[in-house]
Amino acid sequence: MIDYALLILSGLAIGIIVAAPIGPVNLICIRRTLAFGPLNGFLSGLGAALGDSVFGIVTAFGLTAIAQLIKGFYVPLQIIGGLMLVGFGVHTFFAQPKKRELDQVKRSDTGASTLIGAIVSTFALTITNPATLFGFAALFAGLGSLIGEKPRFAEAAVLVGGVAGGSIAWWFTITTIVGLFHKNIDDRAMKWINHAMGAAITLFGLAVLGNLIRAQLA
């Protein structure tokens, strides 16, 4: 008999494990939280959580055809993701948070287009990283004893729900904590934050592209 409580806890753990490592998406969400407030940062994290959920669905429901399709486009997806990271990084690095402009952005932060853009951008970054799918496959493989080799729909759905919940909980927690410093950030501090995080995000993107080039030449 399936222990659904254990299944939910396992899904929550997977969601947090996948979301928590400090990487480009974490840096983007933290930077947006500091610049535009917790709502923008959380919704940016929500976009990443949606991407994680897609990979969770593919893995938990055994959607082999979709998994193979993603695997088949591994290189193009990585190129797109790497270029997107470089673009995000360069844009962030050179962003000049003048007080009047920053205030205007903050006031427009509740606009539907701005918030939707925050979700879409991080979703796109997450979904163009096929390595996340393989990470999910490895984590889910460890749950074989819980859900069986051929899990039923309800069991897979509970597990995916747990993954989504864990990822969302992480983003809510981190953006809430970082958001406490939001009002204390002035233009000078924001400029240095933009430089540091922009450089880090750019390096992540260059590392992705560098690994691809090295793999193709090997």
MOKAWO-V883833 format. One record per pair of residues at least 24 apart in sequence whose ideal C-beta (glycine too) atoms are under 10 Angstrom apart, sorted by the first residue. I is the first residue (numbers start at 1). J is the second residue. If there is no record, write none. Layout:
I_J ; I_J
//
This chain:
2_146 ; 2_147 ; 2_148 ; 2_151 ; 2_152 ; 2_154 ; 2_155 ; 2_158 ; 3_146 ; 4_146 ; 4_154 ; 4_155 ; 4_158 ; 4_159 ; 4_162 ; 5_158 ; 6_143 ; 6_146 ; 6_162 ; 7_143 ; 7_146 ; 7_147 ; 7_151 ; 7_154 ; 7_155 ; 7_156 ; 7_158 ; 7_159 ; 7_161 ; 7_162 ; 8_158 ; 8_159 ; 8_161 ; 8_162 ; 8_163 ; 8_165 ; 8_166 ; 9_162 ; 9_166 ; 10_139 ; 10_140 ; 10_142 ; 10_143 ; 10_146 ; 10_147 ; 10_158 ; 10_159 ; 10_162 ; 10_163 ; 10_166 ; 11_56 ; 11_60 ; 11_139 ; 11_140 ; 11_143 ; 11_158 ; 11_159 ; 11_160 ; 11_161 ; 11_162 ; 11_163 ; 11_164 ; 11_165 ; 11_166 ; 11_167 ; 12_159 ; 12_161 ; 12_162 ; 12_163 ; 12_164 ; 12_165 ; 12_166 ; 12_167 ; 12_168 ; 12_169 ; 12_170 ; 13_139 ; 13_143 ; 13_162 ; 13_163 ; 13_166 ; 14_52 ; 14_56 ; 14_59 ; 14_60 ; 14_135 ; 14_136 ; 14_139 ; 14_140 ; 14_142 ; 14_143 ; 14_159 ; 14_160 ; 14_162 ; 14_163 ; 14_166 ; 14_167 ; 15_49 ; 15_52 ; 15_53 ; 15_56 ; 15_139 ; 15_160 ; 15_161 ; 15_162 ; 15_163 ; 15_164 ; 15_165 ; 15_166 ; 15_167 ; 15_168 ; 15_169 ; 15_170 ; 15_171 ; 16_163 ; 16_165 ; 16_166 ; 16_167 ; 16_168 ; 16_169 ; 16_170 ; 16_173 ; 17_135 ; 17_136 ; 17_139 ; 17_163 ; 17_166 ; 17_167 ; 17_170 ; 18_48 ; 18_49 ; 18_51 ; 18_52 ; 18_55 ; 18_56 ; 18_126 ; 18_132 ; 18_135 ; 18_136 ; 18_139 ; 18_163 ; 18_166 ; 18_167 ; 18_170 ; 19_45 ; 19_48 ; 19_49 ; 19_52 ; 19_126 ; 19_163 ; 19_166 ; 19_167 ; 19_168 ; 19_169 ; 19_170 ; 19_171 ; 19_174 ; 20_166 ; 20_167 ; 20_170 ; 20_171 ; 20_173 ; 20_174 ; 21_135 ; 22_174 ; 22_200 ; 23_48 ; 23_85 ; 23_125 ; 23_129 ; 23_200 ; 23_201 ; 23_204 ; 24_81 ; 24_84 ; 24_85 ; 24_88 ; 24_89 ; 24_122 ; 24_125 ; 24_126 ; 24_129 ; 24_197 ; 24_200 ; 24_201 ; 24_202 ; 24_203 ; 24_204 ; 24_205 ; 24_207 ; 24_208 ; 25_51 ; 25_52 ; 25_85 ; 25_88 ; 25_121 ; 25_122 ; 25_123 ; 25_125 ; 25_126 ; 25_129 ; 25_171 ; 25_201 ; 25_204 ; 26_170 ; 26_171 ; 26_174 ; 26_197 ; 27_85 ; 27_88 ; 27_89 ; 27_92 ; 27_193 ; 27_196 ; 27_197 ; 27_198 ; 27_200 ; 27_201 ; 27_204 ; 28_85 ; 28_88 ; 28_89 ; 28_92 ; 28_118 ; 28_121 ; 28_122 ; 28_125 ; 28_197 ; 28_201 ; 29_118 ; 29_122 ; 29_171 ; 29_174 ; 29_175 ; 29_178 ; 30_174 ; 30_175 ; 30_177 ; 30_178 ; 30_179 ; 30_193 ; 30_197 ; 31_88 ; 31_92 ; 31_95 ; 31_178 ; 31_190 ; 31_193 ; 31_194 ; 31_196 ; 31_197 ; 31_198 ; 31_200 ; 31_201 ; 32_92 ; 32_109 ; 32_118 ; 32_121 ; 32_122 ; 32_175 ; 32_178 ; 32_197 ; 33_171 ; 33_174 ; 33_175 ; 33_176 ; 33_177 ; 33_178 ; 33_179 ; 33_180 ; 33_181 ; 33_182 ; 33_185 ; 34_97 ; 34_175 ; 34_178 ; 34_179 ; 34_181 ; 34_182 ; 34_184 ; 34_185 ; 34_189 ; 34_190 ; 34_193 ; 34_194 ; 34_197 ; 35_92 ; 35_95 ; 35_97 ; 35_102 ; 35_105 ; 35_106 ; 35_109 ; 35_182 ; 35_185 ; 35_190 ; 35_193 ; 35_194 ; 35_197 ; 36_102 ; 36_105 ; 36_106 ; 36_108 ; 36_109 ; 36_110 ; 36_114 ; 36_115 ; 36_118 ; 36_182 ; 37_105 ; 37_106 ; 37_109 ; 37_110 ; 37_175 ; 37_179 ; 37_182 ; 37_183 ; 38_109 ; 38_172 ; 38_174 ; 38_175 ; 38_176 ; 38_177 ; 38_178 ; 38_179 ; 38_180 ; 38_182 ; 39_109 ; 39_110 ; 39_114 ; 39_115 ; 39_118 ; 39_175 ; 39_179 ; 40_105 ; 40_106 ; 40_109 ; 40_110 ; 40_114 ; 40_115 ; 40_117 ; 40_118 ; 40_119 ; 40_175 ; 40_179 ; 40_182 ; 41_118 ; 41_171 ; 41_172 ; 41_174 ; 41_175 ; 41_176 ; 41_178 ; 41_179 ; 41_182 ; 42_115 ; 42_118 ; 42_119 ; 42_168 ; 42_171 ; 42_172 ; 42_173 ; 42_174 ; 42_175 ; 42_176 ; 42_179 ; 43_109 ; 43_114 ; 43_115 ; 43_116 ; 43_117 ; 43_118 ; 43_119 ; 43_120 ; 43_122 ; 43_171 ; 43_175 ; 44_115 ; 44_117 ; 44_118 ; 44_119 ; 44_120 ; 44_121 ; 44_122 ; 44_123 ; 44_125 ; 44_171 ; 44_175 ; 45_118 ; 45_119 ; 45_122 ; 45_167 ; 45_168 ; 45_170 ; 45_171 ; 45_172 ; 45_173 ; 45_174 ; 45_175 ; 46_115 ; 46_118 ; 46_119 ; 46_122 ; 46_123 ; 46_164 ; 46_167 ; 46_168 ; 46_171 ; 46_172 ; 46_175 ; 47_116 ; 47_117 ; 47_118 ; 47_119 ; 47_120 ; 47_121 ; 47_122 ; 47_123 ; 47_124 ; 47_125 ; 47_126 ; 47_127 ; 47_171 ; 48_119 ; 48_121 ; 48_122 ; 48_123 ; 48_125 ; 48_126 ; 48_127 ; 48_132 ; 48_167 ; 48_168 ; 48_170 ; 48_171 ; 49_119 ; 49_122 ; 49_123 ; 49_126 ; 49_163 ; 49_164 ; 49_165 ; 49_166 ; 49_167 ; 49_168 ; 49_169 ; 49_170 ; 49_171 ; 49_172 ; 50_119 ; 50_120 ; 50_122 ; 50_123 ; 50_126 ; 50_127 ; 50_164 ; 50_167 ; 50_168 ; 51_122 ; 51_123 ; 51_124 ; 51_125 ; 51_126 ; 51_127 ; 51_128 ; 51_129 ; 51_132 ; 51_167 ; 52_123 ; 52_126 ; 52_127 ; 52_132 ; 52_135 ; 52_136 ; 52_160 ; 52_163 ; 52_164 ; 52_166 ; 52_167 ; 52_168 ; 52_170 ; 53_123 ; 53_126 ; 53_160 ; 53_161 ; 53_163 ; 53_164 ; 53_165 ; 53_167 ; 53_168 ; 54_123 ; 54_126 ; 54_127 ; 54_132 ; 54_133 ; 54_136 ; 54_160 ; 54_164 ; 55_126 ; 55_127 ; 55_129 ; 55_130 ; 55_131 ; 55_132 ; 55_133 ; 55_134 ; 55_135 ; 55_136 ; 55_137 ; 55_140 ; 55_160 ; 55_163 ; 56_132 ; 56_133 ; 56_136 ; 56_139 ; 56_140 ; 56_156 ; 56_159 ; 56_160 ; 56_161 ; 56_162 ; 56_163 ; 56_164 ; 56_166 ; 56_167 ; 57_136 ; 57_156 ; 57_157 ; 57_159 ; 57_160 ; 57_163 ; 57_164 ; 58_133 ; 58_136 ; 58_137 ; 58_160 ; 59_132 ; 59_133 ; 59_134 ; 59_135 ; 59_136 ; 59_137 ; 59_138 ; 59_139 ; 59_140 ; 59_141 ; 59_156 ; 59_159 ; 59_160 ; 59_163 ; 60_136 ; 60_140 ; 60_143 ; 60_147 ; 60_151 ; 60_153 ; 60_155 ; 60_156 ; 60_157 ; 60_158 ; 60_159 ; 60_160 ; 60_161 ; 60_162 ; 60_163 ; 61_151 ; 61_153 ; 61_156 ; 61_157 ; 61_159 ; 61_160 ; 62_140 ; 62_149 ; 62_150 ; 62_151 ; 62_156 ; 66_133 ; 67_130 ; 67_133 ; 67_134 ; 67_136 ; 67_137 ; 70_127 ; 70_128 ; 70_130 ; 70_132 ; 70_133 ; 70_134 ; 71_130 ; 71_133 ; 71_134 ; 72_130 ; 73_128 ; 73_130 ; 74_129 ; 74_130 ; 74_131 ; 74_133 ; 74_134 ; 74_212 ; 74_215 ; 75_130 ; 75_212 ; 75_215 ; 75_216 ; 76_128 ; 76_130 ; 76_212 ; 77_127 ; 77_128 ; 77_129 ; 77_130 ; 77_131 ; 77_133 ; 78_128 ; 78_129 ; 78_130 ; 78_131 ; 78_208 ; 78_209 ; 78_211 ; 78_212 ; 78_215 ; 79_128 ; 79_208 ; 79_209 ; 79_212 ; 79_213 ; 80_124 ; 80_125 ; 80_127 ; 80_128 ; 80_129 ; 80_208 ; 81_124 ; 81_125 ; 81_126 ; 81_127 ; 81_128 ; 81_129 ; 81_130 ; 81_131 ; 81_204 ; 81_205 ; 81_208 ; 81_209 ; 81_212 ; 82_128 ; 82_129 ; 82_204 ; 82_205 ; 82_206 ; 82_207 ; 82_208 ; 82_209 ; 82_210 ; 82_211 ; 82_212 ; 82_213 ; 83_128 ; 83_205 ; 83_208 ; 83_209 ; 84_121 ; 84_124 ; 84_125 ; 84_128 ; 84_201 ; 84_205 ; 84_208 ; 85_125 ; 85_128 ; 85_129 ; 85_201 ; 85_202 ; 85_203 ; 85_204 ; 85_205 ; 85_206 ; 85_207 ; 85_208 ; 85_209 ; 86_201 ; 86_202 ; 86_203 ; 86_204 ; 86_205 ; 86_206 ; 86_208 ; 86_209 ; 87_201 ; 87_202 ; 87_205 ; 88_121 ; 88_122 ; 88_125 ; 88_197 ; 88_198 ; 88_201 ; 88_202 ; 88_204 ; 88_205 ; 89_197 ; 89_198 ; 89_199 ; 89_200 ; 89_201 ; 89_202 ; 89_203 ; 89_204 ; 89_205 ; 89_206 ; 90_198 ; 90_199 ; 90_201 ; 90_202 ; 90_205 ; 91_194 ; 91_198 ; 91_201 ; 91_202 ; 92_193 ; 92_194 ; 92_195 ; 92_196 ; 92_197 ; 92_198 ; 92_199 ; 92_200 ; 92_201 ; 92_202 ; 93_194 ; 93_195 ; 93_196 ; 93_197 ; 93_198 ; 93_199 ; 93_200 ; 93_201 ; 93_202 ; 94_194 ; 94_195 ; 94_198 ; 95_190 ; 95_191 ; 95_193 ; 95_194 ; 95_195 ; 95_197 ; 95_198 ; 96_187 ; 96_190 ; 96_191 ; 96_194 ; 97_185 ; 97_186 ; 97_187 ; 97_188 ; 97_189 ; 97_190 ; 97_191 ; 97_193 ; 97_194 ; 98_187 ; 98_190 ; 98_191 ; 99_186 ; 99_187 ; 99_190 ; 100_187 ; 101_187 ; 102_185 ; 102_186 ; 102_187 ; 102_190 ; 106_182 ; 122_171 ; 125_201 ; 125_205 ; 126_167 ; 128_208 ; 129_208 ; 131_208 ; 136_163 ; 139_163
//
